[in-house]
Amino acid sequence: MATLTGHTGPVETLAFDGTMLATAGDDTTARLWDLNPTSLTRRACTTPTGRLSEDEWHRYLPTFPYQPPCP
């Protein structure tokens, strides 16, 4: 459901602790991604382009009943 961008070459190494993902790329860069559900929801709900419409919800989460993701 999301694309983590930033590396310009293949990702060679990663580590995940349950909420944070660290990646190191062949392009000699490292990235740190906050994957905490609370943080992701807050960012998505404050960024209009980060919200799922009802149609997108049904496309990506077809087995779950629609629930507005933001208050």
Buried (B, 14 or more C-beta within 10 A) or exposed (E): EEEEEEBEEEBEEEEEEEEEBEBBBEEEEEBEBEBEEEEBBEEBBEEEEBBBEEEEBEEEEEEEEEEEBEE
